[in-house]
Amino acid sequence: MNRELFGWHSPSLGKDMPIVSYGHDGFALLLIPTAAADYLEYERFLLLDVLKPYIEAGKLRVFSVNSINSESWLNKEMLGEHKAIRHNQFNEYIYNEVIPFIKQNTSAETPIITCGASLGALHSMNLFLKRPDLVNGVIAMSGVYNLTSYTSGFYDEQVYFNSPAHYLSNLTDDRILNQIRSSNHIHILTGSGSYEDPNASRDLSGIMHGKGISHDLDVWDGSWTHDWPTWRAMLPVVLEHRFGL
């Protein structure tokens, strides 16, 4: 499996940001880390092992970035306003730097699917919903899509506009909605075991139904907990049954 490390000094974030690529061809799967983790988290927790057959067959090329959650919503020393500013800078980093980088290393026509687990699921969903012109779909596992779950009571306009459960309910712009509706790959998965919140996924699914957005909701039973064995099982199921890999 081809593995390459890249990185640059991000103008959006004002710091060096590494990125890793696995594979040589196929659609691009952009992994967003959980919590305060780094760009190698999915490799360390063996998610890349279950993706290896698809990667080596040229069906899938994976890119994984660093999180900056410890500099935003998970930083207890920062003011809420400053956390929101940093979060928006991360969004700009993905849109203005990472996506062009992926296109340059694949092709202009290569579909990009965001993917993440836990807090990475929220970010992956948010990145897709805000810019469906740049991101072609999303695989969100074990997410909570109300950002206020992470803001320690802080709420402002920027929290609203980065909280899918809030802004999607009120989205009326047909241009953006039609771009979202045109995606064949909106996949929401969750377990029902320890530390999972399946109702968060059901709630987001209900909002999407109300907006006429076609998507998959897959709720696994109580034996599937909020942990890596669940996500290592879920992702290949989506790739095989929804992407036909």
Secondary structure, DSSP 8 states (H G I E B T S, - for coil): --EEEEEEEETTTTEEEEEEEE-SSSEEEEEE-STT--TTHHHHTTHHHHHHHHHHTTSEEEEEE---GGGTTT-TTS-HHHHHHHHHHHHHHIIIIIHHHHHHHS-TT--EEEEEETHHHHHHHHHHHH-TTT--EEEEES----GGGGTTT---HHHHTT-HHHHHHH---HHHHHHHHT-S-EEEEE--STT--HHHHHHHHHHHHHTT---EEEE--TT--SSHHHHHHHHHHHHHHTS--
